[in-house]
Every structure is written in C-alpha cells, then in structure tokens.
Amino acid sequence: MDWSRIKTIFILTFLVLNIYLVYQFMNTRDAAQYEIIKEASLEEKLKNDSIRYPELPETKKERYISVRTKVFKNEELDKIKEQVINLGDGTAIEAKLAKPIKLSSKFEPAELSGFIKSNIFSGEQYKFWKKDDETKTITYYQQYDNKTFYYNSNARLTLYFNENNEVVSYRQTYLEVIDEQLSDEEELLTPLRAMETLYKKGLLKPKSEITKVELGYSTLVSLTASHVVTPTWRLVVDGKENLFVHAFEGRVIPLTDGENQTTE
C-alpha cells in the first residue's frame, strides 16, 4: 500500500475542506457586513439630502381590527343639551347649536376642547385635524387606543362656522370596534423603514423635514356591514403634507379623501 500517496490525498482533502469553510465564513461575514452597511446607508442618504426627522416612536406588535359605522339612538343623546339634532337614518348626527361658539381670530384647538368633551357624543375620542377657512369647517377624526382613523368619513366630526367666525352646527359619525382579535399580532414595520419606502418612491424631497411620525389606522377592506382597518404610519412633511405607509406591508397608501394638507 502506498502510504505516501494516501497521506497526500488526505492532505488535499483537508485543504479543500478548509478552503470551503473559509469561503463560507467569508460569505457569511460579508453578508452580515452588507446588512449593517445597508441599514446605515439610508440614514446617510437622508443626511446627505438634508432630510431631517424627529425622534422616532418605538414599535410594538399590532393587529388588524374590524369596525362598523355606529347607528345612533335617541336615548343615547338625551344628555346633549341646547342643540337641535337630526339623526336621519341614524348613522350621522347633524346638529344646530342654540348658542353659537365664538372663535378667536387666531384659532387654537383648545378653544373647543371643553365643548367637544362635554357636548359631543364620546367627544373625548376625537382629535383635531384641520381648520379650513375656505370651506368654513373644523375637522376632527375619531381615535381608538390613541390611534386616529385617518381620513375616515365614518369616524369624523365636522364643525361649521359662519361669517362671524362662530361655530353654529356640526356633523358627527362614529366607528364601533366589533372585533379586536381579528388577526394575530404582527411585528410593525419600523418608522425608519417607512421613511425608506417614501424615500425610494421620491416622496421625500431634499431639504425637507419630517415634522411628525405617528401610528393610526386606515381602511383596508370595506364590506357592507363592517370595515377592516390596518395600522398605518403617518408622516407629516414640512408641517403640511401627509404621507401614509402600511405598517405591516410597507407600501405607500394614497389616502387623500379630497384633502392632503394639515395645519398641524
């Protein structure tokens, strides 16, 4: 038996094995380094384009929920005083105020906070959205678990003011949550990844500033008797433009509802 030849074969075999293991190690290390570089590159790109953003909120697991438009009943509104209320088919409250509410020339949402909490059905659940001097409206949207139902006409409070800058009437709709356990909890896309989606789409312009990042809900599916809403990131750019990103799937959601501006 040629021991010298066998020894040579073993040496070559181990040499090939070592080369393969080194190759695998290098590939794994390079892949890990690439991920780190890729993660940091977005921040570098934003910095290079002078795109500023605030401290980003932490993420937690969320889920889809099912909601439906509330049908109001007369007995639910008995505590509301000094208003002439018309319920129509029950899905919206249309009310005229017996005493108009005077607004200041430099309106602040706090002016109406007390009235809304005390004189509007579940008024504490509505958050100020915008004041529009052209349409003479002040818009609020309902919140659930401190998350706003963005541009949802079934979760909206609209106050109307006249030429004398007085609130004289309002229209209200309300969403009821009918299933909080519609799906399992899922990890949210981070706000940074939402920003990356908008950046790649060219929706974040150089020298712009993201002034607010918050989580809310947008409508995913509208059915006859109910709706499915999904967690949605809202990013406000330069204090006026609203951009929305699906918080699970990472796609841009073109929410407008006829408006895409906010005075916040």
BELPEQUI-V174333 format. One record per run of one state. SS is the DSSP state (~ for helix, > for strand, _ for the rest). FROM is the first residue (numbers start at 0). LEN is the number of residues. If there is no record, write none. Layout:
ss;from;len
SS;FROM;LEN
SS;FROM;LEN
This chain:
ss;from;len
_;0;2
~;2;46
_;48;3
>;51;2
_;53;8
>;61;1
_;62;2
>;64;5
_;69;4
~;73;4
_;77;5
>;82;4
_;86;6
>;92;10
_;102;7
~;109;10
_;119;3
~;122;3
>;125;7
_;132;4
>;136;8
_;144;2
>;146;3
_;149;6
>;155;6
_;161;4
>;165;7
_;172;2
>;174;5
_;179;6
>;185;1
_;186;4
~;190;10
_;200;8
>;208;14
_;222;4
>;226;11
_;237;3
>;240;6
_;246;5
>;251;1
_;252;8
>;260;1
_;261;3
